[in-house]
Amino acid sequence: LMFSVRKCRRAEYIVLPPFFLAWMKSARQLHGGVFQGKTRQKNALFEQCYKGRVVLEADWDSLLETMQRDLPVTFRFAPTQPLSSAFEAYMEDVFLQAGALEGPFGEDQEVELPSEPLTRLGWIERGWKLDLPKTVLRRAAGPKRLHNLLKSCTELGVISRQEAVSMVPALALDCRRGHRILDLCASPGMKTLQLLDAIVPWQVDDLHTGSSSSSAPPVDAQRLLGCGAVVANELDGRRCCMLAHHTLRSRSPGGLVLHHNALDLPQLDGLFDRVLCDVPCSGDGTIRKAPQLMASWRPNRASALHHLQLRIASVGAQRLKEGGRMVYSTCALSPVENEAVVAALLLRSQGALELVDGSDLLPALERRPGLQHWDVPAGTRQNKPPNFLQSPMEAKVRNLTIPASAWPPEESTGIPAVLHRCWRFYPHLGDSGGFFVAILRRVEGMPLPDDFVPAPLAAAEEGGGDTKDDNVSGNKEDDDEVDQEEQAMGSLLPEDAICKEKLPEAQKEAHFAPAVASQRTKELLEEVLKFYGLECLPLENFFVRNEGEGRNVYLVSDAVRDVLLCSASELHAMVGGVRVFVENRFLKSSACSLRLVQEGVRWLEPLMQRRRHTVTREEMTLLLEGGKVAFASLEESSELRQALQMADNQQGSVALACDLPHRTRLAVAAECGAECISLFVNQHEMKELKGALAEYLH
């Protein structure tokens, strides 16, 4: 290659000839770039196993054509976030206008945009789809403004980016306020956030429908504490860290993150109204966003995962109350991972589980019915074409360890006749990914058989011979097998599912313990609640860490409290509820030893009968500068100044709230001294709030 090195005042740079730049552009188009029209790899095994067997031949070309395109960005505004309504209204007003997201896009790009790059998802409330290449979002003027808006929303927890079909399982669960919900394999946590939004005690728009004076809070504590619980569990340590980070964004008193083997959750049988089993799978429905999966795809992965998926789903059904609902889902296309698992659950339950007909749910969402018959393929990239096994006996003759439940059940059982009630989502149907959803209900008055959960298979080679079938045991002492499973799954983790940041120190302490378990902490909390006018909150809903002597105090819902109390010593909880108080180590003159923290102030501020004040937009902007604001620098007519300068005003934490457009209310924690006041908000969040207030929240 011919190139020259030139020097400028600050650095050296390389000048490449035009033909080399053209070659680089074509290479990016070929190998996973963001430009339209790129070609992705194909896999003959994939076509032989799925064409005409799983996907209709008439749909096959449409499926392949869709899989060649980039996956659109889909996201959801969180109704529990205070600023969500204002951000969404701004986005609608600015970016749904004609021409708002048009070029220019640069001389080196030829981009054909859809007629409507930004549209609503018609089947989910506050869901959106953005169909623009990444380079357009980051370089073109209009799209770049939208990109900056979405970044700000993400930083403040206002939106959750999530693949469209991945939003379906939480909707199919039909969660209500007060429900106890178990998310068995929860990482990275987007479905967990969706479930937390579903049990929200208040719509944020209705938080302050009454008087905003400090003497009459317009909401009562029971609406908050009775919201229910979402217990999110994850086995893999790195994924659990990511799950904890996402759950902390919700700042919900109803969240509880556990780090456990899903097959060995302690003392939680029959406790939950809803259970989500989004189990580990081969993931071939995500090929659009992870094209590298196509090259390594092989059919025997489904057979290797089937027994583990069945065991996890069986444990989920055990945790379900009679009359409760469970959703089994995967992002895989193989019936061995989908309909075969559902059929095995129905067969083993002996009538205690039934498959729900959800044909009337989400009518605007296009899908295909579940398969009633299928073959079990076996083969690897080195063994072409694949063998389609007709029975377990044929697998045994070939010395293959595949459970008998991987094959369709007999017609006489009546199970194949109801499998059409399952939902299959293909990429070409809704311009999304591949997904599978089945809704099951626990029949009242019908107990599950004692042997309902299948025993673990002995470690043996699966259909193709290079992957272990099932290495997760139901016994605690089988640590070696658990380690093997963690290593096997960990090597396949996508980049965005691995935690890259450390958890806050507040989440690294000992187990959660009731605050009332320690007499010292109990007396301290009684004093604190009186100081802030929060006597409406029961002491039983406050938890601490480090056996009652922790510096951080957490508020949990009634349902989370019950889960923690029933097996607190056995649960390894990483996140529980929302942190509301922390030890006051800085303002020594404070009249209270615990200060408010930003995470919980939006829940406490509506309930506080003392030490909360309403500020103007200008005052909030001044405070977000990050410095100390002297009382004397405020306007003489300011209600905040008058309240802070009152003779009986004690030093310590206060909650400040600012009313914004679209019935939005921004609450922040602050520290009030003798002559000045400053916010108790971390620098990053303060910067984002300041920018949002100036740019978007008009």
PLY file of the C-alpha trace (Angstrom):
ply
format ascii 1.0
element vertex 698
property float x
property float y
property float z
element edge 697
property int vertex1
property int vertex2
end_header
0.00 0.00 0.00
1.12 3.49 -0.80
0.58 6.08 1.88
2.34 9.13 3.26
2.86 10.38 6.81
2.32 14.10 7.27
2.90 16.24 10.32
0.72 18.93 11.73
1.34 21.11 14.77
0.06 18.58 17.31
0.36 15.09 15.81
1.30 12.90 12.88
-1.42 11.47 10.69
-1.59 9.04 7.78
-3.00 10.02 4.39
-4.46 7.02 2.56
-5.05 6.94 -1.21
-8.66 7.09 -2.51
-8.72 3.48 -3.76
-7.84 2.24 -0.25
-10.61 4.30 1.33
-13.07 2.85 -1.19
-11.89 -0.67 -0.28
-12.36 0.04 3.43
-15.91 1.25 2.81
-16.82 -1.92 0.88
-15.26 -4.04 3.64
-17.39 -2.33 6.27
-20.47 -3.00 4.18
-19.51 -6.66 3.91
-18.48 -7.34 7.51
-21.17 -6.04 9.81
-21.07 -2.30 9.12
-24.07 -0.10 9.61
-24.70 0.66 5.94
-27.72 -0.74 4.16
-27.31 -3.53 1.65
-24.51 -5.41 3.37
-24.22 -9.16 2.86
-24.10 -11.50 5.83
-22.90 -15.05 6.08
-25.19 -17.97 5.39
-25.28 -21.43 6.92
-26.48 -24.43 4.93
-27.37 -26.32 8.10
-29.61 -23.48 9.22
-31.61 -23.65 5.98
-31.82 -27.46 5.95
-33.15 -27.57 9.51
-35.61 -24.66 9.36
-36.83 -24.17 5.79
-40.20 -25.88 5.39
-39.89 -27.44 8.85
-39.99 -24.47 11.23
-40.53 -21.60 8.78
-42.98 -21.94 5.90
-41.28 -22.23 2.52
-43.41 -19.33 1.29
-41.91 -17.16 4.06
-38.30 -18.30 3.75
-37.09 -15.70 1.24
-38.71 -12.90 3.26
-37.05 -14.23 6.40
-33.58 -14.29 4.83
-34.05 -10.85 3.28
-35.04 -9.38 6.66
-32.11 -11.05 8.40
-29.74 -9.24 6.04
-30.88 -5.88 7.40
-29.86 -4.16 10.60
-32.24 -4.47 13.48
-34.14 -1.22 14.17
-33.62 0.44 17.54
-36.63 -0.01 19.80
-37.10 1.55 23.20
-39.74 2.20 25.83
-40.41 5.20 28.04
-40.65 4.13 31.68
-43.91 5.38 33.26
-42.36 5.27 36.75
-39.68 7.81 35.90
-40.68 11.38 36.88
-39.33 13.03 33.71
-40.58 10.48 31.24
-43.75 12.33 30.11
-41.88 15.57 29.47
-39.10 13.87 27.48
-41.56 11.91 25.36
-43.64 15.01 24.65
-40.50 16.89 23.55
-39.49 14.04 21.23
-42.94 13.98 19.65
-43.09 17.74 19.17
-39.64 18.03 17.60
-38.82 14.79 15.78
-42.16 13.71 14.37
-42.27 16.85 12.25
-41.75 16.42 8.52
-38.07 16.67 7.59
-36.81 16.63 11.19
-34.70 13.52 10.58
-33.57 14.13 7.01
-30.00 14.75 5.70
-27.45 15.87 4.73
-25.55 12.73 5.74
-22.10 13.36 4.31
-20.54 12.82 0.90
-19.32 9.26 1.63
-22.76 7.92 2.55
-25.64 6.93 0.35
-28.47 6.25 2.75
-32.03 5.49 1.78
-34.20 6.35 4.78
-37.65 4.92 5.50
-40.57 7.29 5.04
-41.11 7.38 8.83
-37.79 6.76 10.65
-39.36 7.32 14.08
-42.69 5.60 14.80
-44.70 4.28 17.70
-45.00 0.56 18.37
-48.74 0.17 18.03
-49.08 -2.80 20.37
-47.31 -1.49 23.50
-47.92 1.73 25.37
-45.07 4.25 25.11
-42.97 1.96 22.91
-41.04 3.42 19.94
-39.05 2.24 16.92
-36.18 4.15 15.33
-34.99 2.85 11.97
-31.82 4.82 11.19
-28.23 3.63 10.66
-25.87 4.42 13.52
-23.62 6.64 11.43
-26.60 8.77 10.43
-27.60 9.15 14.07
-24.15 10.33 15.05
-23.31 12.64 12.13
-26.40 14.15 10.48
-27.72 17.25 12.21
-31.35 16.27 12.90
-30.70 12.61 13.80
-27.73 13.65 15.95
-30.03 15.84 18.06
-32.31 12.84 18.54
-29.32 10.68 19.41
-28.27 13.18 22.10
-31.81 13.23 23.47
-31.91 9.43 23.72
-28.49 9.40 25.42
-29.74 11.86 28.02
-32.90 9.79 28.54
-30.82 6.64 29.00
-28.51 8.27 31.53
-31.49 9.45 33.59
-33.26 6.08 33.37
-36.16 7.56 31.40
-36.01 5.00 28.57
-35.09 1.33 28.35
-33.67 0.13 25.06
-35.07 -3.32 24.35
-35.72 -5.46 21.29
-39.39 -5.23 20.34
-40.25 -8.94 20.67
-38.41 -9.03 23.99
-41.15 -6.77 25.39
-43.83 -9.40 24.69
-43.28 -11.84 27.63
-43.87 -9.16 30.28
-47.06 -8.08 28.49
-48.25 -11.69 28.24
-47.85 -12.11 32.02
-50.61 -9.53 32.59
-49.01 -8.19 35.78
-51.04 -6.07 38.17
-50.32 -3.87 41.14
-49.71 -6.01 44.23
-48.51 -9.08 42.33
-45.45 -11.01 43.45
-43.47 -11.74 40.30
-40.47 -14.04 39.86
-38.08 -13.47 36.95
-35.99 -16.65 37.08
-33.26 -15.89 34.52
-33.42 -12.12 34.54
-30.18 -10.71 33.13
-29.50 -8.26 31.59
-32.64 -6.80 33.19
-34.76 -5.09 30.55
-37.73 -7.39 31.19
-37.24 -6.83 34.93
-37.57 -3.07 34.43
-40.69 -3.66 32.36
-42.18 -5.79 35.13
-41.36 -3.14 37.73
-43.15 -0.56 35.61
-46.19 -2.86 35.44
-46.64 -2.89 39.24
-45.97 0.82 39.71
-48.15 2.13 42.55
-48.74 5.52 40.93
-48.73 6.87 37.47
-46.18 9.66 37.82
-48.59 12.14 36.24
-50.97 11.58 39.17
-48.42 11.92 41.98
-49.37 15.46 42.84
-52.99 15.86 41.83
-53.76 17.47 45.18
-52.23 20.32 47.09
-48.49 20.75 46.90
-48.26 22.30 50.35
-46.05 20.65 52.92
-48.95 19.98 55.28
-51.08 17.62 53.18
-49.37 14.99 51.03
-51.71 13.99 48.18
-50.85 10.26 48.27
-50.82 7.69 51.03
-48.03 5.30 51.98
-50.03 2.13 51.39
-50.27 2.85 47.67
-46.48 2.80 47.61
-45.82 -0.17 49.90
-48.57 -2.30 48.37
-47.08 -2.21 44.88
-45.95 -5.86 44.97
-42.52 -7.31 44.19
-40.37 -8.29 41.24
-37.79 -10.87 42.36
-35.14 -11.03 39.63
-32.66 -13.90 39.78
-29.45 -14.63 37.86
-26.82 -17.34 38.27
-23.88 -15.92 36.30
-21.94 -13.38 38.38
-21.12 -10.97 35.56
-24.66 -11.00 34.24
-26.06 -10.57 37.76
-23.92 -7.46 38.15
-25.45 -6.05 34.97
-28.93 -6.98 36.24
-28.24 -5.14 39.50
-27.11 -2.00 37.65
-30.27 -1.91 35.53
-32.55 -2.58 38.51
-30.91 0.23 40.47
-31.91 2.58 37.64
-35.58 1.96 38.42
-35.16 3.09 42.05
-38.22 1.03 42.95
-39.15 -0.25 46.43
-40.57 -3.34 44.74
-37.30 -4.67 43.25
-35.20 -7.53 44.64
-32.17 -8.96 42.79
-30.92 -12.42 43.78
-27.72 -14.25 42.82
-28.76 -17.91 42.91
-28.99 -21.07 40.90
-32.52 -20.93 39.47
-32.90 -24.63 40.28
-32.20 -24.08 43.97
-34.05 -20.98 45.15
-34.74 -21.44 48.88
-38.22 -21.74 50.43
-40.17 -19.86 47.77
-42.59 -22.55 46.54
-46.10 -21.35 45.72
-45.27 -17.76 46.66
-45.63 -15.96 43.32
-48.63 -14.75 41.32
-46.56 -14.53 38.13
-43.39 -16.28 36.97
-41.28 -15.41 33.93
-39.00 -18.17 32.61
-36.94 -16.53 29.87
-34.49 -19.42 29.84
-30.95 -19.73 28.43
-31.19 -20.76 24.78
-29.23 -21.10 21.55
-30.26 -17.54 20.62
-30.66 -18.04 16.88
-33.56 -15.60 16.93
-31.06 -12.80 17.63
-28.96 -13.29 14.51
-29.94 -9.85 13.18
-28.19 -8.10 16.06
-25.48 -10.77 16.45
-24.65 -11.91 12.87
-21.69 -13.97 14.08
-24.14 -16.54 15.48
-25.03 -17.65 11.96
-21.54 -18.91 11.15
-21.32 -21.00 14.34
-24.93 -22.24 14.33
-25.50 -25.97 14.61
-28.69 -27.93 15.34
-27.44 -29.99 18.27
-27.26 -26.95 20.56
-31.03 -27.10 20.96
-30.87 -30.72 22.09
-28.07 -29.89 24.51
-30.11 -27.13 26.19
-33.52 -28.81 26.18
-33.23 -30.64 29.50
-31.83 -27.61 31.34
-34.67 -25.46 29.96
-37.24 -28.03 31.06
-35.80 -28.18 34.58
-35.77 -24.37 34.97
-39.35 -24.09 33.68
-40.44 -26.88 36.04
-38.92 -25.06 39.01
-40.69 -21.88 37.89
-44.03 -23.71 37.85
-43.35 -24.97 41.38
-42.91 -21.40 42.60
-46.26 -20.41 41.09
-49.45 -20.03 43.13
-52.51 -21.99 42.12
-54.36 -19.83 39.62
-51.14 -17.97 38.81
-49.69 -17.42 35.35
-46.27 -18.36 33.99
-44.70 -17.32 30.69
-42.06 -19.53 29.11
-40.00 -17.73 26.47
-36.82 -18.02 24.45
-35.10 -16.06 21.69
-34.63 -19.31 19.75
-36.45 -20.76 16.73
-35.93 -24.49 17.34
-39.06 -26.39 18.48
-36.82 -28.58 20.64
-36.20 -25.53 22.85
-39.77 -24.26 22.58
-42.81 -26.46 21.92
-40.99 -29.57 23.18
-40.39 -27.94 26.58
-44.00 -26.73 26.82
-45.33 -30.17 25.85
-43.11 -31.84 28.46
-44.36 -29.43 31.15
-47.99 -30.20 30.31
-47.34 -33.94 30.24
-45.41 -34.06 33.51
-47.88 -31.83 35.36
-50.71 -34.38 34.93
-53.30 -31.66 34.50
-51.92 -29.17 37.04
-50.79 -26.85 34.20
-52.76 -25.68 31.20
-51.71 -23.78 28.09
-53.58 -20.47 27.90
-55.20 -19.38 24.65
-53.87 -15.84 24.21
-55.25 -15.23 20.72
-57.18 -12.18 21.98
-54.06 -10.58 23.52
-52.02 -8.02 21.58
-54.09 -8.33 18.36
-51.91 -5.76 16.56
-48.83 -7.95 16.99
-48.29 -10.31 14.05
-47.21 -13.85 14.96
-47.49 -17.49 13.94
-49.07 -20.34 15.96
-46.93 -22.94 17.69
-45.85 -26.10 15.90
-47.66 -29.37 16.58
-45.11 -31.70 15.01
-41.35 -31.45 14.54
-38.19 -33.47 13.95
-35.16 -33.56 16.21
-32.03 -32.79 14.16
-28.53 -33.93 15.07
-25.36 -32.75 13.41
-22.47 -30.31 13.45
-20.72 -28.09 10.96
-18.45 -31.05 10.21
-21.38 -33.48 9.84
-23.47 -32.40 6.83
-26.30 -32.84 6.03
-27.97 -33.13 9.46
-29.72 -36.32 10.55
-33.37 -35.98 11.55
-34.08 -38.42 14.34
-37.59 -39.84 14.43
-37.55 -41.27 17.97
-35.49 -41.51 21.17
-34.64 -45.09 20.23
-32.92 -43.90 17.06
-30.87 -41.45 19.12
-29.90 -44.23 21.51
-28.79 -46.45 18.62
-26.54 -43.61 17.45
-25.21 -43.25 21.00
-26.65 -39.75 21.38
-27.84 -38.45 24.76
-31.08 -36.62 23.92
-34.01 -36.73 26.38
-37.20 -38.37 25.16
-39.08 -35.14 25.95
-37.39 -33.48 22.94
-39.81 -35.32 20.60
-43.50 -34.47 20.13
-45.84 -36.26 22.56
-48.34 -38.86 21.40
-51.56 -37.60 19.84
-53.51 -39.57 22.46
-52.29 -37.20 25.19
-54.19 -34.32 23.56
-51.17 -32.06 23.98
-50.25 -31.58 20.28
-53.77 -30.26 19.67
-53.23 -27.26 22.00
-49.66 -26.31 21.04
-51.00 -23.89 18.42
-51.74 -21.58 21.38
-48.02 -20.81 21.63
-46.73 -17.68 19.89
-43.92 -17.71 17.34
-42.34 -14.45 16.20
-40.15 -14.34 13.11
-37.92 -11.45 11.97
-39.87 -10.84 8.75
-43.25 -10.47 10.49
-42.63 -7.31 12.48
-39.13 -6.24 11.36
-37.76 -7.52 14.66
-36.02 -10.64 15.97
-37.11 -14.24 16.45
-38.90 -15.17 19.66
-41.14 -17.78 21.27
-43.77 -17.23 23.99
-46.07 -19.68 25.77
-48.53 -18.73 28.53
-49.27 -21.39 31.15
-51.66 -21.32 34.09
-51.49 -23.26 37.33
-54.84 -25.03 37.70
-56.50 -24.52 41.08
-57.02 -27.60 43.20
-54.51 -29.65 41.18
-51.16 -30.17 42.95
-48.04 -30.82 40.93
-46.70 -34.40 41.12
-43.81 -35.05 43.50
-41.54 -35.97 40.57
-42.59 -32.99 38.46
-39.07 -31.50 38.25
-36.95 -33.88 36.16
-33.71 -35.12 37.65
-30.43 -33.84 36.15
-28.97 -35.92 33.38
-25.51 -37.37 33.85
-22.80 -35.29 32.18
-22.64 -36.73 28.71
-21.93 -35.54 25.20
-24.90 -34.22 23.31
-26.00 -34.87 19.75
-22.94 -33.48 18.00
-20.49 -34.54 20.65
-18.80 -31.28 21.73
-21.19 -29.68 24.26
-22.34 -30.94 27.65
-26.06 -31.72 27.89
-26.90 -30.48 31.39
-24.39 -29.47 34.01
-26.67 -27.78 36.52
-27.67 -29.93 39.46
-30.48 -29.40 41.92
-28.15 -30.22 44.83
-26.07 -27.54 46.53
-23.08 -29.83 46.87
-22.72 -30.33 43.13
-20.49 -27.26 42.86
-18.29 -28.69 40.12
-21.27 -29.14 37.81
-22.49 -25.61 38.47
-19.03 -24.22 37.72
-18.98 -26.09 34.40
-22.32 -24.60 33.42
-21.21 -21.08 34.38
-18.05 -21.44 32.31
-19.94 -22.83 29.33
-22.56 -20.09 29.38
-20.05 -17.36 30.23
-18.00 -18.03 27.13
-21.07 -17.27 25.00
-22.17 -14.07 26.75
-22.82 -11.13 24.42
-20.76 -8.04 25.09
-23.72 -5.97 26.27
-24.70 -8.59 28.86
-21.44 -8.42 30.83
-21.04 -5.86 33.56
-18.15 -3.45 32.99
-18.66 -1.30 36.08
-18.34 -2.01 39.77
-21.44 -2.04 41.89
-21.81 0.83 44.35
-20.30 0.11 47.74
-23.78 0.26 49.26
-24.63 -2.94 47.37
-21.60 -4.94 48.58
-22.46 -5.28 52.25
-23.91 -8.20 54.19
-27.39 -9.68 53.93
-30.47 -7.53 54.33
-31.86 -7.42 57.86
-34.95 -5.69 59.29
-34.13 -2.34 60.82
-36.27 -3.22 63.84
-34.00 -6.19 64.60
-31.58 -3.74 66.22
-32.89 -1.61 69.09
-30.39 1.13 68.25
-31.47 1.29 64.61
-35.14 1.13 65.55
-34.85 4.13 67.86
-32.80 5.99 65.28
-35.43 5.43 62.58
-38.25 6.55 64.82
-36.39 9.82 65.34
-35.67 10.20 61.62
-39.26 9.56 60.51
-40.50 12.17 62.98
-37.90 14.67 61.75
-39.06 14.36 58.12
-42.77 13.91 58.86
-42.81 10.34 57.57
-44.63 8.67 60.44
-46.99 7.14 57.87
-44.24 4.67 56.85
-44.11 1.53 59.05
-40.75 0.61 60.56
-41.15 -2.99 59.35
-40.58 -1.86 55.74
-37.09 -0.49 56.41
-34.10 -2.78 56.02
-30.39 -2.32 56.63
-27.28 -4.33 55.87
-24.40 -5.50 58.06
-26.75 -7.17 60.56
-28.65 -4.04 61.49
-25.72 -1.67 61.86
-25.41 -0.59 58.21
-25.00 3.02 57.19
-27.58 2.68 54.40
-31.31 2.32 55.03
-33.59 0.80 52.37
-37.34 1.06 51.92
-39.01 -2.08 50.56
-42.58 -2.90 49.60
-44.70 -5.24 51.69
-44.15 -8.07 49.22
-40.35 -7.65 49.14
-40.37 -7.52 52.94
-42.25 -10.84 53.09
-39.80 -12.52 50.69
-36.80 -11.29 52.67
-38.26 -12.36 56.00
-39.27 -15.85 54.88
-35.70 -16.86 54.01
-33.42 -13.88 54.65
-30.52 -15.98 55.89
-30.51 -18.13 52.74
-31.07 -15.46 50.11
-28.06 -13.85 48.48
-29.63 -10.50 47.64
-27.63 -7.92 45.69
-30.33 -5.24 45.47
-33.39 -4.83 47.67
-35.86 -1.96 47.47
-34.63 1.62 47.21
-32.07 3.40 49.38
-33.76 6.30 51.18
-31.42 7.32 54.03
-27.68 7.33 54.59
-25.59 8.19 57.62
-24.82 11.92 57.83
-21.04 12.16 57.94
-20.55 15.64 56.49
-22.96 18.20 57.95
-22.10 17.82 61.63
-24.53 20.57 62.62
-27.47 18.63 61.18
-30.35 18.04 63.57
-30.78 14.51 62.16
-28.20 11.74 61.96
-29.58 10.34 58.68
-29.84 12.34 55.47
-32.08 11.89 52.45
-30.53 10.34 49.33
-31.41 11.08 45.74
-32.43 7.50 44.89
-35.44 7.53 47.18
-36.42 11.18 47.39
-38.99 10.97 44.58
-40.94 8.38 46.61
-40.58 10.12 49.97
-41.19 13.73 48.90
-44.96 13.29 48.26
-45.31 11.68 51.70
-43.23 14.14 53.73
-45.21 16.45 56.00
-42.11 18.40 57.00
-38.89 19.56 55.36
-40.08 19.61 51.76
-40.30 22.73 49.64
-41.42 23.68 46.14
-38.91 25.68 44.11
-39.17 27.58 40.86
-37.52 26.48 37.64
-34.95 29.27 37.97
-34.07 28.21 41.52
-33.70 24.58 40.46
-31.42 25.64 37.60
-29.29 27.65 40.03
-29.02 24.74 42.44
-28.04 22.34 39.63
-24.94 24.43 39.03
-23.53 22.33 41.87
-22.37 24.98 44.30
-23.68 26.30 47.57
-26.50 28.79 47.19
-26.80 31.44 49.91
-30.29 32.19 51.16
-29.61 35.89 50.62
-28.90 35.31 46.91
-32.49 34.18 46.30
-35.25 36.62 45.49
-36.76 38.28 48.55
-40.19 37.09 47.46
-38.96 33.49 47.08
-41.01 31.00 49.09
-37.89 28.86 49.43
-35.89 31.72 50.93
-38.65 32.58 53.37
-39.01 28.95 54.47
-35.27 28.44 54.94
-34.82 31.65 56.92
-37.54 30.86 59.41
-36.30 30.87 63.01
-37.43 27.29 63.68
-35.85 25.84 60.53
-33.31 23.22 61.56
-30.20 22.33 59.61
-30.14 19.04 57.72
-31.66 17.37 54.68
-34.63 18.74 52.79
-36.54 17.61 49.70
-36.94 20.16 46.92
-39.41 19.74 44.07
-39.95 21.70 40.89
-43.11 21.53 38.77
-42.38 21.18 35.04
-44.57 20.98 31.91
-46.70 17.91 31.19
-47.51 17.47 34.88
-43.94 16.47 35.60
-42.35 17.03 39.00
-38.60 16.84 39.58
-37.60 16.05 43.18
-34.04 16.32 44.51
-32.35 15.86 47.88
-30.55 18.87 49.35
-28.57 19.84 52.47
-29.61 22.97 54.31
-27.01 24.75 56.44
-27.23 27.88 58.57
-26.99 30.31 55.64
-26.83 28.29 52.42
-28.24 25.23 50.68
-26.73 22.73 48.18
-27.96 19.61 46.40
-27.05 16.11 47.55
-26.94 14.63 44.04
-23.97 12.94 42.36
-22.12 15.07 39.83
-23.03 12.95 36.80
-26.76 13.01 37.50
-26.61 16.70 38.34
-24.98 17.43 35.00
-27.60 15.40 33.11
-30.47 17.07 34.97
-29.02 20.52 34.31
-28.67 19.77 30.59
-32.17 18.29 30.37
-33.69 21.28 32.13
-32.00 23.69 29.73
-32.49 21.73 26.50
-35.58 19.53 26.69
-37.85 20.23 29.66
-39.45 23.47 28.47
0 1
1 2
2 3
3 4
4 5
5 6
6 7
7 8
8 9
9 10
10 11
11 12
12 13
13 14
14 15
15 16
16 17
17 18
18 19
19 20
20 21
21 22
22 23
23 24
24 25
25 26
26 27
27 28
28 29
29 30
30 31
31 32
32 33
33 34
34 35
35 36
36 37
37 38
38 39
39 40
40 41
41 42
42 43
43 44
44 45
45 46
46 47
47 48
48 49
49 50
50 51
51 52
52 53
53 54
54 55
55 56
56 57
57 58
58 59
59 60
60 61
61 62
62 63
63 64
64 65
65 66
66 67
67 68
68 69
69 70
70 71
71 72
72 73
73 74
74 75
75 76
76 77
77 78
78 79
79 80
80 81
81 82
82 83
83 84
84 85
85 86
86 87
87 88
88 89
89 90
90 91
91 92
92 93
93 94
94 95
95 96
96 97
97 98
98 99
99 100
100 101
101 102
102 103
103 104
104 105
105 106
106 107
107 108
108 109
109 110
110 111
111 112
112 113
113 114
114 115
115 116
116 117
117 118
118 119
119 120
120 121
121 122
122 123
123 124
124 125
125 126
126 127
127 128
128 129
129 130
130 131
131 132
132 133
133 134
134 135
135 136
136 137
137 138
138 139
139 140
140 141
141 142
142 143
143 144
144 145
145 146
146 147
147 148
148 149
149 150
150 151
151 152
152 153
153 154
154 155
155 156
156 157
157 158
158 159
159 160
160 161
161 162
162 163
163 164
164 165
165 166
166 167
167 168
168 169
169 170
170 171
171 172
172 173
173 174
174 175
175 176
176 177
177 178
178 179
179 180
180 181
181 182
182 183
183 184
184 185
185 186
186 187
187 188
188 189
189 190
190 191
191 192
192 193
193 194
194 195
195 196
196 197
197 198
198 199
199 200
200 201
201 202
202 203
203 204
204 205
205 206
206 207
207 208
208 209
209 210
210 211
211 212
212 213
213 214
214 215
215 216
216 217
217 218
218 219
219 220
220 221
221 222
222 223
223 224
224 225
225 226
226 227
227 228
228 229
229 230
230 231
231 232
232 233
233 234
234 235
235 236
236 237
237 238
238 239
239 240
240 241
241 242
242 243
243 244
244 245
245 246
246 247
247 248
248 249
249 250
250 251
251 252
252 253
253 254
254 255
255 256
256 257
257 258
258 259
259 260
260 261
261 262
262 263
263 264
264 265
265 266
266 267
267 268
268 269
269 270
270 271
271 272
272 273
273 274
274 275
275 276
276 277
277 278
278 279
279 280
280 281
281 282
282 283
283 284
284 285
285 286
286 287
287 288
288 289
289 290
290 291
291 292
292 293
293 294
294 295
295 296
296 297
297 298
298 299
299 300
300 301
301 302
302 303
303 304
304 305
305 306
306 307
307 308
308 309
309 310
310 311
311 312
312 313
313 314
314 315
315 316
316 317
317 318
318 319
319 320
320 321
321 322
322 323
323 324
324 325
325 326
326 327
327 328
328 329
329 330
330 331
331 332
332 333
333 334
334 335
335 336
336 337
337 338
338 339
339 340
340 341
341 342
342 343
343 344
344 345
345 346
346 347
347 348
348 349
349 350
350 351
351 352
352 353
353 354
354 355
355 356
356 357
357 358
358 359
359 360
360 361
361 362
362 363
363 364
364 365
365 366
366 367
367 368
368 369
369 370
370 371
371 372
372 373
373 374
374 375
375 376
376 377
377 378
378 379
379 380
380 381
381 382
382 383
383 384
384 385
385 386
386 387
387 388
388 389
389 390
390 391
391 392
392 393
393 394
394 395
395 396
396 397
397 398
398 399
399 400
400 401
401 402
402 403
403 404
404 405
405 406
406 407
407 408
408 409
409 410
410 411
411 412
412 413
413 414
414 415
415 416
416 417
417 418
418 419
419 420
420 421
421 422
422 423
423 424
424 425
425 426
426 427
427 428
428 429
429 430
430 431
431 432
432 433
433 434
434 435
435 436
436 437
437 438
438 439
439 440
440 441
441 442
442 443
443 444
444 445
445 446
446 447
447 448
448 449
449 450
450 451
451 452
452 453
453 454
454 455
455 456
456 457
457 458
458 459
459 460
460 461
461 462
462 463
463 464
464 465
465 466
466 467
467 468
468 469
469 470
470 471
471 472
472 473
473 474
474 475
475 476
476 477
477 478
478 479
479 480
480 481
481 482
482 483
483 484
484 485
485 486
486 487
487 488
488 489
489 490
490 491
491 492
492 493
493 494
494 495
495 496
496 497
497 498
498 499
499 500
500 501
501 502
502 503
503 504
504 505
505 506
506 507
507 508
508 509
509 510
510 511
511 512
512 513
513 514
514 515
515 516
516 517
517 518
518 519
519 520
520 521
521 522
522 523
523 524
524 525
525 526
526 527
527 528
528 529
529 530
530 531
531 532
532 533
533 534
534 535
535 536
536 537
537 538
538 539
539 540
540 541
541 542
542 543
543 544
544 545
545 546
546 547
547 548
548 549
549 550
550 551
551 552
552 553
553 554
554 555
555 556
556 557
557 558
558 559
559 560
560 561
561 562
562 563
563 564
564 565
565 566
566 567
567 568
568 569
569 570
570 571
571 572
572 573
573 574
574 575
575 576
576 577
577 578
578 579
579 580
580 581
581 582
582 583
583 584
584 585
585 586
586 587
587 588
588 589
589 590
590 591
591 592
592 593
593 594
594 595
595 596
596 597
597 598
598 599
599 600
600 601
601 602
602 603
603 604
604 605
605 606
606 607
607 608
608 609
609 610
610 611
611 612
612 613
613 614
614 615
615 616
616 617
617 618
618 619
619 620
620 621
621 622
622 623
623 624
624 625
625 626
626 627
627 628
628 629
629 630
630 631
631 632
632 633
633 634
634 635
635 636
636 637
637 638
638 639
639 640
640 641
641 642
642 643
643 644
644 645
645 646
646 647
647 648
648 649
649 650
650 651
651 652
652 653
653 654
654 655
655 656
656 657
657 658
658 659
659 660
660 661
661 662
662 663
663 664
664 665
665 666
666 667
667 668
668 669
669 670
670 671
671 672
672 673
673 674
674 675
675 676
676 677
677 678
678 679
679 680
680 681
681 682
682 683
683 684
684 685
685 686
686 687
687 688
688 689
689 690
690 691
691 692
692 693
693 694
694 695
695 696
696 697
